[in-house]
Amino acid sequence: MIIRSATPDDASAILGIYAYYVEKTAISFEYDVPSEDEFRERITNTLKRYPYFVLEDDGVIRGYAYVGVFKDRAAYDRSCEVTIYVDRDYKGKGYGRALYESLEKALRKTEITNLYACIGDPIEEDEYLTKDSEHFHQHMGYTKIGEFHKCGYKFGRWYNMIWMEKILR
């Protein structure tokens, strides 16, 4: 297993992981899978300012994590939003932990102090969304700090959204 900085050339492999979460789950609140060009542009824009990591196992990308702008105002510049996705067939292997640890190590070398995770939260767990992401983030040291009710609608159902926070320093 290796963790390295993502490049725009990784767009196809990363999108291959993300597409499942868009099409089959309420983990992502996107309805449509972005095009490869759009995804490449997202990666390029993120890398201009923030770290974006991929995890490879046997030469194949199995997960990715990055941070982005928390709010687009100067006073928020030391805070950022985290995103992580692991190939659905490779969950439970420690890949998520390894990605977040690498991300946090890189961020500790910057002025970033706060990390925020915006997480879909089921009113009742169903086939599209469980509380696994919330539990993972708790395990990684995040604290639930807010909840928005019925703010996401996907697959004909309402979902809540929670914010979780981790203070780096």
C-alpha positions as CSV (number, residue, x, y, z in Angstrom):
1,M,0.0,0.0,0.0
2,I,1.3,3.5,-0.9
3,I,-0.3,6.9,-0.4
4,R,0.8,9.6,-2.8
5,S,-0.4,12.9,-4.1
6,A,-3.1,12.7,-6.7
7,T,-2.7,14.1,-10.2
8,P,-5.2,15.1,-12.8
9,D,-4.3,11.8,-14.6
10,D,-5.9,9.9,-11.7
11,A,-9.3,11.3,-12.6
12,S,-10.6,8.2,-14.3
13,A,-9.6,5.8,-11.4
14,I,-10.9,8.2,-8.7
15,L,-14.1,8.7,-10.6
16,G,-14.5,5.0,-10.9
17,I,-14.7,4.8,-7.1
18,Y,-16.9,7.9,-6.7
19,A,-19.5,6.9,-9.3
20,Y,-20.8,4.1,-7.2
21,Y,-21.5,6.5,-4.3
22,V,-23.3,8.9,-6.6
23,E,-25.4,6.3,-8.3
24,K,-26.1,3.8,-5.6
25,T,-25.9,5.6,-2.2
26,A,-26.9,8.8,-0.4
27,I,-23.4,9.2,0.9
28,S,-22.9,11.7,-1.9
29,F,-25.8,14.1,-2.4
30,E,-24.9,14.5,-6.1
31,Y,-27.5,13.0,-8.5
32,D,-25.3,12.7,-11.6
33,V,-21.8,11.3,-12.0
34,P,-19.5,14.1,-13.1
35,S,-17.7,13.7,-16.5
36,E,-14.1,12.7,-16.4
37,D,-13.1,16.1,-17.6
38,E,-15.1,17.8,-14.8
39,F,-13.6,15.5,-12.3
40,R,-10.1,16.2,-13.6
41,E,-10.8,19.9,-13.3
42,R,-12.0,19.4,-9.7
43,I,-8.7,17.6,-8.9
44,T,-6.6,20.3,-10.6
45,N,-8.4,23.1,-8.7
46,T,-8.0,21.4,-5.3
47,L,-4.3,20.8,-5.9
48,K,-3.8,24.5,-6.4
49,R,-4.3,25.1,-2.7
50,Y,-4.7,21.8,-0.8
51,P,-3.4,18.3,-0.5
52,Y,-5.3,15.5,-2.4
53,F,-4.1,12.0,-1.8
54,V,-4.8,8.6,-3.4
55,L,-4.1,5.2,-1.8
56,E,-2.8,2.5,-4.1
57,D,-2.8,-1.2,-3.4
58,D,-1.0,-3.5,-5.9
59,G,-0.8,-0.5,-8.3
60,V,-4.6,0.2,-8.2
61,I,-6.2,3.3,-6.6
62,R,-8.5,2.0,-3.9
63,G,-9.3,5.3,-2.1
64,Y,-8.8,9.0,-2.0
65,A,-9.0,11.9,0.4
66,Y,-8.6,15.7,0.1
67,V,-9.5,18.9,1.7
68,G,-11.2,21.9,0.2
69,V,-12.5,25.4,1.0
70,F,-14.8,25.4,4.1
71,K,-16.2,28.8,3.4
72,D,-15.2,31.2,0.7
73,R,-14.2,34.1,3.0
74,A,-10.7,35.1,4.1
75,A,-11.4,34.6,7.9
76,Y,-12.2,30.9,7.2
77,D,-8.8,30.2,5.5
78,R,-7.5,28.1,8.4
79,S,-10.4,25.8,8.3
80,C,-11.2,23.3,5.5
81,E,-13.7,20.6,4.6
82,V,-12.5,17.0,4.3
83,T,-13.7,14.4,1.8
84,I,-12.8,10.7,1.7
85,Y,-14.0,7.8,-0.4
86,V,-12.7,4.2,-0.4
87,D,-13.6,1.6,-3.0
88,R,-16.6,-0.2,-1.7
89,D,-15.0,-3.6,-2.0
90,Y,-12.0,-2.5,0.1
91,K,-13.6,-1.0,3.2
92,G,-12.4,-2.2,6.6
93,K,-8.8,-2.6,5.6
94,G,-7.5,0.5,7.3
95,Y,-7.3,2.5,4.0
96,G,-9.6,5.3,5.3
97,R,-7.5,5.7,8.5
98,A,-4.2,5.7,6.5
99,L,-5.6,8.3,4.1
100,Y,-6.8,10.6,6.9
101,E,-3.5,10.2,8.8
102,S,-1.5,11.2,5.7
103,L,-3.8,14.1,5.1
104,E,-3.6,15.4,8.7
105,K,0.2,15.0,8.7
106,A,0.4,17.2,5.6
107,L,-2.1,19.7,7.0
108,R,-0.1,20.1,10.3
109,K,2.7,21.6,8.2
110,T,0.3,24.4,7.1
111,E,-1.8,27.0,8.9
112,I,-4.9,24.8,8.8
113,T,-6.3,24.4,12.3
114,N,-9.8,23.0,11.9
115,L,-11.2,20.1,9.8
116,Y,-14.9,19.8,9.0
117,A,-16.7,16.8,7.6
118,C,-20.2,17.3,6.0
119,I,-21.9,13.9,6.3
120,G,-25.2,12.5,5.1
121,D,-27.1,11.2,8.0
122,P,-30.1,8.9,7.7
123,I,-33.3,9.6,9.5
124,E,-33.5,5.8,9.6
125,E,-30.7,3.7,8.2
126,D,-31.6,2.2,4.8
127,E,-30.0,0.5,1.8
128,Y,-28.7,3.9,0.6
129,L,-27.2,5.4,3.8
130,T,-26.0,4.1,7.2
131,K,-24.2,5.8,10.1
132,D,-20.9,4.2,9.1
133,S,-19.3,7.5,8.0
134,E,-20.3,9.2,11.3
135,H,-18.8,6.3,13.3
136,F,-15.6,6.3,11.2
137,H,-15.2,10.1,11.8
138,Q,-15.8,9.6,15.5
139,H,-13.2,6.9,15.5
140,M,-10.8,9.4,13.8
141,G,-11.3,12.0,16.5
142,Y,-14.1,14.1,15.0
143,T,-16.9,15.5,17.2
144,K,-20.5,16.0,15.9
145,I,-21.2,19.7,16.1
146,G,-24.4,20.2,14.1
147,E,-27.3,18.6,12.4
148,F,-29.5,19.9,9.6
149,H,-32.9,18.1,9.2
150,K,-34.3,16.9,5.9
151,C,-31.8,19.0,3.9
152,G,-31.0,16.3,1.3
153,Y,-33.4,14.5,-0.9
154,K,-32.3,11.5,-2.9
155,F,-33.9,8.2,-4.1
156,G,-37.3,9.6,-3.1
157,R,-36.3,10.0,0.6
158,W,-35.2,12.8,2.9
159,Y,-31.8,12.7,4.6
160,N,-30.3,14.8,7.3
161,M,-26.8,16.2,7.2
162,I,-24.4,16.5,10.1
163,W,-21.2,18.5,10.5
164,M,-18.3,17.0,12.4
165,E,-15.2,18.8,13.5
166,K,-11.6,17.9,14.4
167,I,-9.2,20.5,15.8
168,L,-5.7,19.9,14.6
169,R,-4.0,22.3,16.9
